[in-house]
Every structure is written in structure tokens, then in C-alpha cells.
Amino acid sequence: MALEKSIQISILGRKYPLRVRPEDEALMYQLAAMVEERMRAFREQHPEQSELTAAVIVALSLAEALHEAQKALRELDETLYETIQELLALLEHPEESPLTLPEQPARDAI
């Protein structure tokens, strides 16, 4: 197991110390930059709102995006499962296949 590494990210001028696996360090900086960008965009559109409100709205927005991605993944998983079941059924009972295969040339014709 890899040892954790201490890093520091900055969002809206505030620094946050984190402990991450070394292989996750670059990803964490990318995620922090994404959160920073969304927070800044919200604050520009709604300067009257507090940082806490901005953080909650951004968190809800990210949660919604995660939910939509998970939903899409579940739908893809279901489609893949159904397709695999159909293929297995065709392999088990090729005579019931709605597909017609091309005629194979006679072996002695080659």
C-alpha cells in the first residue's frame, strides 16, 4: 500500500491541507482547480452570496452531475447486460436466430 503524501490545495484564496496517495496527487489538483473555477463563476454571477452559499451550490451542482453520470452508467450497464444475454441465447440456440448466415461454400469446391 502506498504511503500518503501531504499536499495543499487552494480554493478562493483559502488553503486546505490534504493527505492523498502519491498516484492521486495530480488528480486532486485537477479536481481542486475545477471546484475553484465553479466557485469563482458562481461568485461572479452572485457577488452578494457568501462563500458558504457558493460552496453549497457548487456541491449540489457537482452532486447532480455525479448522479446523472451514475444514471447513464447504470443504463449502459443494463444495455450491455441485455446484449450479452441475447448473444448467449444465440450461441446456445443458433437455430432460433433471426439472422440468416451466408451459405458456406462446399469444402470440395475450394
Buried (B, 14 or more C-beta within 10 A) or exposed (E): EEEEBEBEBEBEEEEEEBEBEEEBEEEBBEEBEEBBEBBBEBBEEEEEEEBEEBBEBBEEEBEEEEEEEEEEEEEEEEEEEEEEEEEEEBEEEEEEEEEEEEEEEEEEEE
